[in-house]
Amino acid sequence: MATEVMMPKLSPTMEEGLLSRWLKKEGDRVSMGEPLAEIDTDKATMEMQALANGVLRKILINEGESAPLGQLIAIVGEPDEDISALLEKASAKKSQPREATPAPPADVQPSPSAVETQAPPVTEQPPATGNGKQGELVAAPSSGRLIVSPLAARMAAEAGIDLRSLSGSGPGGRIIKRDIEAAIGEGGAVRETAKVAQLRAVPPLQQPALIGASPFREDGLSEMRKTIARRLVTSLGPVPHFFLTSEIEMDRAVEMRQSIKDLDPELKISINDIIVKVAAAALLQHPQVNASFQEKSIRYYERADIGVAVAIEDGLITPIVRAADQKTLSQIAGEIRGLAERARSRKLKPEEYMGATFSISNLGMLGIDEFTAVINPPEAAILAVGAVTPRPVVRNNEIVVRQMMRVTMSCDHRAVDGATGARFLQTFKKILENPLYLVV
């Protein structure tokens, strides 16, 4: 009996998935538990496994397309099995009318669901084409029609690869993720378009006038970016934030890090690793901050599971150092490096990024002195960490230069009062300014 392959729920917060790559093609035999496709979820790229034995009879969504949870995306059955009823069911669902959207005013540029453009001639503004499927980039260079998935378009732009130099391996010649990966693997060079080359060759005073609105392209929202948008709405709106800022002298922490490096260069300890360890120690002394607001109660955690914000291609994710209060600095450092690498390659498991009790976001390495972060519900607080920079300060009635760092804690006022948060920051500051407290 034929088996319907539905878009699976691969993460706790997933509402739809993007089909990144089919690992089987129509006509291939599949076994139960065998990887069938790669799905981009809101947090990671994960393999979808076959739930039955048989042959992949029909693929119903293409690489680069999204589908909500539970949508029929493929059919597995026997080679001679009649699957016409399932195909009709899928076709009928696709043909259901969608709610019409009003046309934009005549003087407003429409925002299409698909990014549709034409390869630019040397001196003319590119006209739009209308032959692409939803979510595709469609270009029509003089050599013929070119179809590109949004993911492939983004990867090509980042790698500096001219899409017109590639042949797509997807359905209908579509350029997909694996084509870009192959081009990168072959050392795909940055190629200039004819228009850019011409503009560079023309003296500035002879460049043609640029008239009208700027050309643009639109990338469809990734599943991660959609989830970030939803969670921000459920955080900043319903959660009553207040903010506490403290300035911390970091000279002794910097000296400790250098001493560890001198003792063993293989121990790659960062200032952020020390901050995570100190935050964990402070949380144990102030369990009211290591908490989360529930509708009818406040939950206090016995362990400091600290989420460490990591910037990745599509947004931000907070992999978790579990029981950071019970781990050494070297263990924390190694764990954060491993989690960050897996986060950037979208290989984290749900349990590695869901369920922190407290979070830290550090933008100091990007030169940011001070900022406020948005709480990640249901956590009660998040610590925003700025750069460590030399500043003049007054010590014993003298002006001296010290390595200073500003931190700002965002608190959920339903669970944490101002005095509670202030006492936590006092402890955090005391330990960080005197890191020997970590060993006594």
ABEGO torsion letter per residue (X at the ends): XBBBBBBBBABAABABBBBABBABBBGBBBBBGBBABBBBBAABBBBBBBABBEBBABBABBBGBBBBBGBBABBBBBAABBAAAAAAAAAAAAABBBBBBBBBBAABBBBBABBBBBBBBAABBBBBBAABBBGBBBBBBAAEBBBBBAAAAAAAAAAGBBAAABBBABBGGBBBAAAAAAAAAAGBBBBBBAAAAAAAABBAAABBBBBEBBBBBBBBBBAAAAAAAAAAAAAAAABBBBBBBBBBBAAAAAAAAAAAAAABAABBBBAAAAAAAAAAAAAAABAAABBBBBAABBBBBABBBBBBBBBBAAEBBBBBBBGAAABBAAAAAAAAAAAAAAAAAGABBAAAABGBABBBBBAAAAGBABBBBBBBOABABBBBBBBBBBBBBBBGGBBBBBBBBBBBBBBBAAABBAAAAAAAAAAAAAAAABAAAAAX
